[in-house]
Amino acid sequence: MPGKRQFVLCVLLLCNLSAGRGG
């Protein structure tokens, strides 16, 4: 899949934002 790396980056960003905002 050509958009796998971008998807992973998006997930990581969302996780980071969620953790930073919730934690």
Beta strands, then each sheet from edge to edge (+ up, - down):
end
